[in-house]
Amino acid sequence: MDLDLATTHRLGVAIALGLLVGIERGWRGRDEPAGGRTAGLRTFGLIGLLGGVTGLLAEAFGAAVPAALLIGLAFIGLAGLAATVYARMHQPDGDQSMTTEVALLATFLLAVLAGVGRLELAVAGTVVMVLLLSYKELLHGWLTKLQYPELTAGFQLLLMSLVLLPLLPNRGFGPWDALNPYVIWWMVVLIAVLSFIGYFAVRIAGARAGTLFTALFGGLASSTAVTLTFARLARRRSGHERLLAGGILLACGTMFPRMLIVASLIHRALFEHLVGPTLLMAAITYASAVWLLRDRKTSVRSEELLPRNPLELSSAFAFGALLALILLLGKALTEWFGDAGVYLLAAASGVADVDAITLSLSRLSRDSLALDVAVLGIVIAASVNSLVKAGMAMTVGGVALGRRVAIPLASAAAAGLLLALLLA
């Protein structure tokens, strides 16, 4: 093994990686007395050198000694040394953290990667590790704030997207081959991700950013939930109808760009046809909300707008079943009654939910449904859903709240339908 420029470069990178980790570990333990730290700047620099040399030796003598054996023996030796140091320095009633020891072993392996020439991977891995080490307080703070249902919901979302989705067949089943399990579940995952984003936006920043932020991003999770919550508050807190009506309109206005995003992700060609009606409806709703938001005398806790669990597998399966049913009905009604059947289905579906019909019509528009029919169907569903939420505000929150919500939502629904008809 000659000491050429490439060898020097690899060894220099390996040492630099060790020093980078050592800077973070040394800074964190800077108040410890001399000899009181498990490993600091010099130790990690030496670990980087050891890993780099091990990688170079494994590459140079790989024909005589298997590289994996050489690296494995060096790693076992280092791990034994780290375990011995940990046992001597950590007392039963003291700090039991093994972070530095694990970082030491990881630094060695990353330096080995640099020694064998995998410089980009070694550098990227080291940067990620240093960031994880430096964000200790932030990460631990998140854990203390995270509730158990939210944790399990995150795991369930990973199960839905990374385990269940790849197992599903990506082909049509049933009448007209209308039911594609992979596509249906992919759309379920899409809605779950969007709802997750809205949920944690409210959960993390809602209490700090206030009622208006909570209403805006609460609409991304569920505009219906925001409407019901604010309507109940209006019933209990007389005199704050302007603020609460503005909050409802912010949440309901969020539904329209959300529909546009969802539809465009399923079928990109829908964007240019749907962008006009959805943005017009959103503009009318948001403008009305801004006009109303003058009363700042009350506030809403973000927890009041959030479901108890951001995601439940039973709800996901139920939504998937609803989506499959609407896909099948949409195909059947199109075959039997033409466009009128689609519009009837859109109106009926919009009473309860806009996500399922938006996803279904977007998917159908990729196959046999005309784009203008899909766009008008989506706008019909959104209009019906808006009118339903206006009715909720009127019946639950009272006339003072209801009229402030109903007039803008009805105007937005009428304007969106008119533009969709003109563009059809």
Stockholm file with secondary structure:
# STOCKHOLM 1.0

chainA/1-424         MDLDLATTHRLGVAIALGLLVGIERGWRGRDEPAGGRTAGLRTFGLIGLLGGVTGLLAEAFGAAVPAALLIGLAFIGLAGLAATVYARMHQPDGDQSMTTEVALLATFLLAVLAGVGRLELAVAGTVVMVLLLSYKELLHGWLTKLQYPELTAGFQLLLMSLVLLPLLPNRGFGPWDALNPYVIWWMVVLIAVLSFIGYFAVRIAGARAGTLFTALFGGLASSTAVTLTFARLARRRSGHERLLAGGILLACGTMFPRMLIVASLIHRALFEHLVGPTLLMAAITYASAVWLLRDRKTSVRSEELLPRNPLELSSAFAFGALLALILLLGKALTEWFGDAGVYLLAAASGVADVDAITLSLSRLSRDSLALDVAVLGIVIAASVNSLVKAGMAMTVGGVALGRRVAIPLASAAAAGLLLALLLA
#=GR chainA/1-424 SS CCCCHHHHHHHHHHHHHHHHHHHHHHHHTTTSCTTCSSSCHHHHHHHHHHHHHHHHHHHHSTTTSCHHHHHHHHHHHHHHHHHHHHHHHCCTTSCCCCHHHHHHHHHHHHHHHHHTTCHHHHHHHHHHHHHHHHTHHHHHHHHHHCCHHHHHHHHHHHIIIIIIHHHSCCSCBSGGGCBCHHHHHHHHHHHHHHHHHHHHHHHHHHHHHCHHHHHHHHHHHHHHHHHHHHHHHHHHSTTCHHHHHHHHHHHHHHHHHHHHHHHHHHCTTHHHHHHHHHHHHHHHHHHHHHHHTTCCSCCCCGGGGSCSSSCCHHHHHHHHHHHHHHHHHHHHHHHHHTHHHHHHHHHHHHTTCSHHHHHHHHHHTTTTSCHHHHHHHHHHHHHHHHHHHHHHHHHHHCHHHHHHHHHHHHHHHHHHHHHHHHHC
#=GC SS_cons         CCCCHHHHHHHHHHHHHHHHHHHHHHHHTTTSCTTCSSSCHHHHHHHHHHHHHHHHHHHHSTTTSCHHHHHHHHHHHHHHHHHHHHHHHCCTTSCCCCHHHHHHHHHHHHHHHHHTTCHHHHHHHHHHHHHHHHTHHHHHHHHHHCCHHHHHHHHHHHIIIIIIHHHSCCSCBSGGGCBCHHHHHHHHHHHHHHHHHHHHHHHHHHHHHCHHHHHHHHHHHHHHHHHHHHHHHHHHSTTCHHHHHHHHHHHHHHHHHHHHHHHHHHCTTHHHHHHHHHHHHHHHHHHHHHHHTTCCSCCCCGGGGSCSSSCCHHHHHHHHHHHHHHHHHHHHHHHHHTHHHHHHHHHHHHTTCSHHHHHHHHHHTTTTSCHHHHHHHHHHHHHHHHHHHHHHHHHHHCHHHHHHHHHHHHHHHHHHHHHHHHHC
//
